[in-house]
Amino acid sequence: MNLRWCAMQKWTVFFVALISLGLGCGNRSGSTGDGTGRESLQKTASRNLAQTPLNIMATTGMVADAVAHVGGTMVTVTPLMGPGVDPHLYKASAGDIARLNGAELIFYNGLNLEGKLSDLFVKLSRQRPVVAVTEGVARDALREPPEFAGHYDPHLWFDVALWSQTLPTIAEALSQAAPAHAKTFAQQAATYAKELRQLDTWCRATLGEIPAERRVLVTAHDAFGYFGRAYDVEVIGLQGISTVSEFGLNDLSRIVALLVERQIPAVFVESSIPRRSIEAVVVGARAARHVVRIGGELYSDAMGAPNTSAGTYVGMVRSNVETIVAALRRE
């Protein structure tokens, strides 16, 4: 065993200790409840996962995709929220609760993205592990916008390098459920992390094709803050970080004035946000004698449909970048 493996074993012991102490997620914690979910972990420890994979539920497509890459053939992952679903507003149905109750592990984004599910997670964690994949991300790397005083921006999957920091937490939780496969989970996490590093490099190079003065991304809500910070793109949202709040006339006037002043050629709709907000911006700009077009649809809080190019995290990121570059690059 090398030093890296020994270190991982120490973290495993630490993670078990946290569960047994019953630390919850009320103040930015990664797992919820009183720790009794540890008993369900022990039941799977000796199971042959090649024959009966771990049954896992994940909230968003992005979380489900990451868990599936780390777990490989030893897990079956089902996303709770499908394409076009807004996690800020999501409320679990009776069918959702039944599926969650049938899962052996539950993974969620955390950072209050799935705010309406918080109480449900606490209840579910009494019988099974409920893990926030963002728990292991360095807190000093997270955005904390003034309007979200005391809370972090949860949309960190838009910074590919930052999103890769969720992989150790996922590998650790899976290793608790199936200790005999811990090395495999660690290896699969490392392999996927390498793929994400390559994606991050591609994003920087491709977005660099847009002239600096045109590298302005106008969207329905401020979900792309990490994207802008990571890839040197100015991001302007009509709404705030959460879609719970509605935009007003002042917000609309502010965006239209900016489009006119800077002659921005395109704005973007989002797959999980109604188009009417951005369409109102287009109409307002036209009234101010500035022609602005909808540059395309971006995937923000949800991935594309399964078996499509944007149906995976990597595919979603590539689709977004290609759409933005096509609309803003000088013709």
matplotlib code that plots the C-alpha trace (Angstrom):
import matplotlib.pyplot as plt

x = [0.0, 1.3, 1.0, -2.0, -4.0, -3.1, -4.3, -7.5, -8.0, -7.5, -10.2, -12.5, -12.1, -12.8, -15.9, -17.3, -16.7, -18.7, -21.6, -21.6, -21.6, -24.7, -23.4, -26.1, -26.2, -27.9, -24.8, -23.0, -22.5, -22.2, -24.6, -27.8, -29.6, -28.4, -26.0, -28.3, -27.7, -24.4, -26.3, -27.5, -23.9, -22.8, -25.4, -23.8, -20.2, -19.9, -22.2, -21.0, -21.7, -21.0, -24.2, -26.3, -25.0, -25.7, -29.0, -28.4, -30.5, -29.1, -30.9, -29.7, -28.3, -24.9, -24.6, -25.9, -23.4, -20.5, -21.6, -22.0, -18.5, -17.0, -19.2, -19.0, -20.6, -20.9, -23.7, -27.1, -27.8, -31.2, -31.5, -34.5, -34.7, -34.8, -34.1, -35.5, -36.2, -35.4, -33.8, -34.4, -38.2, -38.3, -40.7, -40.7, -43.9, -45.1, -43.5, -40.2, -40.3, -40.9, -37.9, -35.7, -36.8, -35.8, -32.3, -29.2, -27.4, -28.6, -26.3, -27.3, -25.5, -25.8, -25.2, -28.9, -29.5, -32.2, -33.6, -37.1, -35.9, -33.8, -36.3, -36.9, -33.1, -32.9, -35.7, -34.2, -30.7, -32.0, -32.1, -29.4, -26.4, -27.4, -24.3, -23.7, -21.1, -20.0, -18.9, -15.3, -14.9, -12.6, -14.8, -12.4, -13.0, -16.8, -18.6, -20.5, -22.4, -23.5, -27.2, -26.7, -25.0, -24.1, -24.7, -22.6, -23.5, -24.4, -23.8, -20.1, -20.5, -19.9, -16.3, -15.1, -12.0, -14.0, -16.6, -13.9, -13.3, -16.6, -15.2, -13.2, -16.3, -18.3, -15.5, -15.3, -19.1, -19.1, -16.2, -18.0, -20.8, -18.5, -15.1, -13.8, -14.1, -12.6, -9.5, -11.6, -13.7, -10.6, -9.1, -12.3, -12.5, -9.0, -9.7, -12.7, -10.8, -8.3, -11.1, -12.4, -8.9, -8.9, -12.4, -11.3, -8.3, -10.6, -13.1, -10.3, -9.0, -12.3, -13.8, -10.6, -11.7, -14.3, -12.8, -12.5, -15.0, -17.7, -17.1, -20.3, -22.9, -26.4, -28.8, -32.1, -30.6, -27.2, -26.2, -23.0, -20.9, -18.4, -18.3, -17.4, -14.8, -13.1, -13.1, -12.8, -16.4, -18.5, -21.8, -25.0, -28.2, -31.7, -32.6, -30.5, -28.8, -32.1, -35.1, -37.4, -37.2, -38.9, -37.3, -38.8, -39.0, -35.9, -34.0, -35.3, -34.3, -30.9, -30.2, -31.5, -29.5, -26.3, -27.1, -27.5, -24.5, -22.1, -23.7, -23.9, -25.2, -26.8, -28.5, -29.3, -32.2, -31.8, -33.2, -34.7, -36.0, -39.1, -38.1, -40.3, -37.8, -35.1, -37.7, -38.8, -35.1, -35.1, -38.3, -37.0, -33.7, -35.6, -37.7, -34.4, -33.4, -30.8, -31.2, -30.2, -30.9, -31.3, -27.9, -29.2, -30.3, -27.9, -28.1, -27.9, -29.6, -30.3, -28.5, -30.0, -32.1, -30.5, -28.8, -28.3, -25.0, -25.9, -27.2, -23.9, -22.0, -19.1, -21.5, -23.5, -20.4, -19.3, -22.7, -22.8, -19.4, -20.0, -23.3, -21.7, -18.8, -20.9, -23.1, -20.5, -17.4, -16.8, -18.1]
y = [0.0, 3.5, 6.6, 7.8, 4.6, 4.9, 8.5, 7.4, 4.8, 7.5, 9.6, 6.5, 6.1, 9.8, 9.6, 6.7, 8.6, 11.6, 9.3, 7.7, 11.1, 12.0, 15.2, 16.7, 19.0, 22.0, 24.2, 23.1, 19.5, 16.7, 14.1, 14.4, 12.7, 10.9, 8.4, 5.3, 4.9, 3.3, 0.0, -0.2, 0.2, -2.8, -4.9, -4.3, -4.8, -8.4, -8.4, -9.3, -6.0, -7.5, -9.5, -7.0, -3.4, -0.7, 0.9, 4.7, 7.7, 11.1, 14.4, 16.1, 14.7, 16.2, 14.4, 11.1, 11.3, 11.8, 8.9, 6.6, 7.3, 6.7, 3.6, 2.0, -1.3, -1.7, 0.8, 1.5, 5.3, 6.9, 10.7, 12.1, 15.2, 14.8, 17.2, 20.6, 20.4, 23.3, 21.9, 25.2, 24.7, 20.9, 19.2, 15.4, 13.5, 10.4, 8.3, 10.2, 9.5, 5.8, 5.6, 7.4, 5.1, 2.1, 3.5, 2.2, 5.6, 9.0, 11.7, 15.3, 18.5, 20.4, 24.2, 24.6, 23.8, 21.4, 23.6, 22.2, 18.7, 19.5, 18.1, 15.0, 14.3, 14.5, 11.9, 9.6, 9.7, 7.8, 4.7, 5.2, 7.5, 10.8, 12.5, 16.1, 15.7, 19.3, 18.6, 18.0, 21.1, 23.7, 26.4, 29.2, 28.3, 28.8, 31.9, 33.7, 36.6, 39.5, 38.8, 35.3, 36.5, 33.5, 31.0, 29.7, 29.7, 26.0, 26.0, 24.9, 22.3, 25.1, 25.3, 21.9, 21.8, 22.7, 20.1, 17.4, 18.1, 16.3, 12.9, 12.0, 12.5, 10.2, 7.6, 7.8, 7.2, 4.3, 2.8, 2.9, 1.0, -1.6, -1.5, -4.4, -2.2, 0.9, 0.7, 0.3, 3.3, 5.4, 4.3, 5.1, 8.5, 9.2, 8.2, 10.5, 13.3, 13.1, 13.3, 16.4, 18.0, 17.6, 19.1, 22.1, 22.7, 22.5, 25.0, 27.6, 27.2, 27.2, 30.2, 32.1, 32.2, 34.9, 38.4, 39.8, 42.6, 40.2, 37.6, 38.6, 36.0, 37.2, 34.5, 34.2, 33.7, 34.1, 30.4, 30.9, 32.7, 29.9, 29.5, 33.2, 33.2, 30.1, 30.9, 34.7, 35.4, 38.3, 36.8, 38.9, 37.3, 38.8, 37.0, 36.2, 32.9, 31.2, 31.1, 31.4, 35.2, 36.8, 39.5, 43.0, 45.9, 47.4, 44.2, 44.2, 47.9, 47.3, 44.4, 46.2, 49.3, 47.1, 45.3, 48.6, 50.4, 47.5, 46.3, 42.7, 40.6, 37.6, 36.5, 32.9, 30.9, 28.1, 24.6, 24.7, 28.3, 29.5, 31.4, 34.4, 36.3, 36.3, 36.9, 40.0, 41.2, 40.7, 42.7, 45.5, 45.7, 45.9, 48.8, 50.6, 50.1, 47.4, 44.0, 41.2, 37.5, 34.4, 32.7, 29.3, 27.2, 26.5, 23.7, 25.3, 23.4, 20.2, 18.2, 17.2, 14.1, 10.7, 9.3, 12.8, 14.8, 16.8, 13.9, 13.5, 16.1, 16.3, 16.5, 19.2, 21.4, 20.9, 21.8, 25.0, 26.1, 25.4, 27.3, 30.4, 30.5, 30.1, 33.1, 35.5, 34.8, 37.4, 36.3]
z = [0.0, -0.8, 1.2, -0.8, 0.1, 3.7, 3.7, 2.2, 4.9, 7.6, 5.9, 5.8, 9.6, 10.0, 7.9, 9.9, 13.1, 11.7, 10.9, 14.3, 16.0, 14.0, 12.5, 10.2, 7.3, 8.9, 8.7, 5.5, 6.5, 4.0, 5.5, 7.3, 10.2, 13.4, 11.8, 12.0, 8.2, 9.1, 9.8, 6.2, 5.1, 7.0, 5.3, 1.9, 3.0, 2.0, -1.0, -4.5, -6.3, -9.7, -9.2, -7.2, -7.7, -5.1, -5.6, -5.5, -6.0, -6.9, -7.1, -10.2, -13.5, -12.8, -9.4, -10.8, -13.7, -11.3, -9.0, -12.0, -13.2, -9.8, -9.1, -12.5, -12.9, -9.1, -8.8, -10.4, -10.2, -10.8, -11.0, -9.1, -11.4, -15.1, -18.0, -17.8, -14.0, -11.7, -8.5, -6.7, -6.9, -6.8, -4.4, -4.0, -5.0, -3.3, -6.0, -5.5, -1.8, -2.4, -4.7, -2.2, 0.5, -1.6, -2.2, -0.3, -0.7, -1.7, -3.1, -3.5, -4.6, -1.3, -0.7, -0.5, -4.2, -3.3, -0.5, -0.5, 0.1, 3.2, 5.8, 3.7, 3.6, 7.4, 7.7, 5.0, 6.6, 9.7, 7.6, 4.9, 4.1, 2.6, 1.2, -0.2, -2.9, -2.4, 1.2, 0.3, -1.9, -0.4, 1.1, 0.1, -3.5, -3.3, -4.4, -1.7, -3.4, -1.3, -2.0, -0.6, 2.7, 4.7, 1.8, -1.1, -4.7, -5.4, -9.2, -9.0, -11.7, -14.2, -13.1, -14.3, -12.1, -9.1, -9.8, -9.9, -6.2, -5.5, -6.7, -3.5, -1.4, -3.7, -3.7, 0.1, 0.5, -1.9, -0.1, 3.2, 1.6, -0.1, 1.6, -0.5, -3.6, -2.2, -4.4, -7.5, -6.6, -6.0, -9.4, -11.2, -9.6, -10.6, -14.2, -14.4, -12.8, -15.6, -18.2, -16.4, -16.5, -20.2, -20.5, -18.4, -20.7, -23.8, -22.3, -21.7, -25.2, -27.0, -25.1, -25.7, -29.4, -28.4, -28.6, -25.0, -25.6, -26.7, -24.0, -22.2, -21.2, -20.6, -19.2, -17.4, -13.9, -12.3, -12.5, -14.4, -11.9, -11.5, -15.3, -15.7, -13.0, -14.3, -18.0, -18.0, -19.2, -17.9, -16.7, -16.3, -15.1, -15.3, -12.0, -9.0, -8.2, -7.2, -9.5, -6.5, -7.0, -10.0, -12.2, -12.3, -14.6, -13.1, -13.9, -17.4, -18.0, -16.6, -19.0, -22.0, -21.3, -21.0, -24.3, -26.1, -24.6, -25.3, -28.5, -27.2, -30.1, -28.3, -25.1, -24.0, -22.7, -20.2, -20.5, -16.9, -17.0, -18.9, -22.1, -21.4, -19.3, -22.1, -24.8, -22.9, -23.0, -26.8, -27.2, -24.9, -26.8, -30.1, -28.7, -27.9, -31.6, -30.8, -32.5, -30.2, -31.0, -28.8, -29.2, -28.2, -25.2, -22.4, -19.9, -16.4, -13.6, -15.5, -18.2, -21.5, -22.2, -21.8, -24.9, -26.3, -26.7, -23.6, -21.6, -19.7, -17.7, -20.2, -23.1, -21.3, -20.7, -24.3, -25.7, -23.6, -24.6, -28.3, -28.2, -26.5, -28.9, -32.0, -30.9, -29.6, -31.8, -34.4, -37.8]

ax = plt.figure().add_subplot(projection="3d")
ax.plot(x, y, z, "-o")
ax.set_aspect("equal")
plt.show()
